[in-house]
Amino acid sequence: MGFMDDAKETAKAMGEKVKDTWEDTTDRIGDKVDEMKAESEAKKAEAERDSVKARNDIKEDLRDDT
């Protein structure tokens, strides 16, 4: 029975290792998705800021011309 017990323990340990690796991988993927989403939102905010600045500059130029 010693051999079977050892095999069971080894299989259990390998199962735990696979589970841990899977969880780590899914966490890393989730982190990368969050990072990409945050970067996208930051770029959108920068583009909106630039758009508002350009619009305000045009308005200011129009005011100066009158």
C-alpha positions in Angstrom: 0.0 0.0 0.0 3.0 2.4 0.4 3.4 2.7 -3.3 -0.2 3.6 -3.9 -0.2 6.1 -1.1 2.9 7.7 -2.5 1.3 7.9 -5.9 -1.9 9.4 -4.5 0.2 12.1 -2.6 2.2 12.8 -5.8 -0.9 13.1 -7.9 -2.5 15.4 -5.2 0.6 17.6 -5.1 0.7 17.8 -8.9 -3.0 18.7 -8.9 -2.4 21.5 -6.4 0.6 22.8 -8.5 -1.5 22.9 -11.6 -4.3 24.6 -9.8 -1.9 27.2 -8.4 -0.4 27.8 -11.8 -3.8 28.2 -13.3 -4.9 30.7 -10.7 -1.7 32.6 -11.1 -2.1 32.7 -14.9 -5.7 33.9 -14.7 -4.6 36.6 -12.2 -1.9 37.8 -14.5 -4.3 38.0 -17.4 -6.8 39.9 -15.3 -4.1 42.3 -14.2 -3.0 42.9 -17.8 -6.6 43.5 -18.9 -7.0 46.0 -16.1 -3.8 47.7 -17.1 -4.8 48.0 -20.7 -8.3 49.3 -19.7 -6.7 52.0 -17.5 -4.3 53.0 -20.2 -7.2 53.3 -22.7 -9.2 55.4 -20.3 -6.2 57.7 -19.7 -5.6 58.1 -23.5 -9.3 58.9 -23.9 -9.1 61.5 -21.1 -6.0 63.1 -22.7 -7.7 63.2 -26.1 -10.8 64.9 -24.5 -8.6 67.4 -22.7 -6.8 68.2 -26.0 -10.1 68.6 -27.8 -11.5 71.0 -25.1 -8.2 73.0 -25.2 -8.4 73.3 -29.0 -12.0 74.4 -28.8 -11.3 76.9 -26.1 -8.3 78.3 -28.1 -10.6 78.7 -31.2 -13.2 80.5 -29.1 -10.5 82.7 -27.6 -9.2 83.6 -31.1 -12.8 84.4 -32.2 -13.3 86.7 -29.2 -10.0 88.5 -29.9 -11.0 89.1 -33.6 -14.2 90.9 -32.7 
